Amino acid sequence: MGEMKRSRDYLSFRESVPQKKLCIDDDSGKEWVLYDSGPKNVRCPLICLPPVSGTADVFFKQMIALSAVGCRVIAVEYPVYWSIGEWCEGFRKLLDYLHLDKVHVFGASLGGFLAQKFAQYTCKSPRVHSLLLCNSFVDTSVFQQSTTAHSFWLMPALLLKKMVMGNFDTGIVDKDIADSIDFMVDKLDSMSQQELASRLTLNCLNSYVEPQKISNVPVTLMDVYDESALSQLVREETYKCYPDAKRAHMKSGGNFPYLSRADEVNLYIQIHLRPFAETKYSAMDQISD
């Protein structure tokens, strides 16, 4: 158990990329956690937003590989927020604090949903230059929990963890997928009851994306064809919302392909970012060697 957590890559990442904690709200208890890798002169970096069960370091494989080719990657972990609007305002304050006018966002599952809602929230003064949505969704009603979402804050942590783990693959999977699940279970165990309850609330409160408000944002949809928490119906709904999106399909990878199929995911991220390379919205360092 915990092989990925003990891997040379992960230990090297934790040694070389410092963890930062930022309080940007009036409430000093709201602390954003982030890792910032790659050239700091890049003004339109790739921001990674984790799923319900993930902390910022679940993107360590993206940060190692992409920063090595000159890309600035910032992985963030959000504090406790109880509404989408509150989260969006918090994320806007974070970007302001980091002096980032526009960003590319890679969002996994709930992270992808929040990225879309933030693009919608800031549509009149856009802050999202492009979106990469990994195993994500456009409508929270798919989880059929909107009626109970308001009571998650009362539930014990153990029950909330069971709810999340019910979506993890329990069948026979390859070693890389098994390692990714172990790693995510470990991250899940590190979360407080409030953190978990707030994320599940954001994940299940009645809310949907209005794609017409972000129709000018370039989108790549990243999906796996094997067993994952999202049904084919959910994928189809997302495709309908973004008919012009690029598709990045992987034969397998489970719920967390950025861990289990990192090389493939990193390649798709680079392909997505390539059209912006010669512009002021490049996520890559413009200085060539």
C-alpha positions, 0 to 999 in steps of 0.5 A: 500500500502507498507505493506511489506516496513512497516513490522517488518521483513523489518524494523528489517533488515534495523536496523540490516544490515548496507547499504554500498556504495562502489566506486571501479571504476576510476569514483567516480560517480559509486557507488555500494550499498550492504548489507552483512549479516551472518558470515564474515569469509565465503570466498565464499558467496552467492551474490544476483543480483536484476532485472531491478526494484530491489534495493539490499534490495529486498533480505531482506527475504533471508538475514534474513533467510539464515544468521540465519542458518550460511550463508553469503549473500551479496545483491548488487545493481549496478551503471550505466553501459551501456554495459555488458562488462563494468558491468562485469569488474565493478563486478570483481573489486567489488569482488576483493575489497571484497577479494572474489576469488569465489562466488555463485550467485543468480540472478533474471531476469536481475540479472540472465542474468548478473550473467551468462555473468560474469561467461562467462567473467571470464571463463578462471579464474573462479570467479563464483562457482555456479549459481541460476537463478530465472525467468531469460533468456539466450538471450536478443532478447526475449524482442524485444527491441534491436533496441531501447535499444541505445535510452533509455538514452534519455527517461524520467524516467516516460516512462521507469517506464511504460515500466518496469511496463508493465511486472508486473502482473495486474490480480487478485493475492494473497496477498503475490504476490500483496505485492511483486509487491507493494514493487517492484513498491516502489523500482522502484520509488526510481531509477533515470532516469539514473539508470533505463535507464542503466538497461533497456539498459543492459536488451535489448542490443543484447546479449546472453549467451554462455553456453559451456563456463560455462558448468562446473558451477553447475546451479539451475533454479528457475521458477514459473508456474503462470503468470510472465514476462517470456514466456514458450518459454524463459524458454525452451531456458534456459532449453536447455542451461543447460540440467544438471541443477537442477530444482526448480519449484514453482506453483506460486510466480509471478515475484518476488518469493524471496519476495512472496514465500520467504520460498520456495525460501530460501529452494531451495537456501539451497538445492543448496548450500548443496553440497558445505557445506564441501568444501572451497567453502561453503557459510556456516560458517564451525564452528558448535556449 
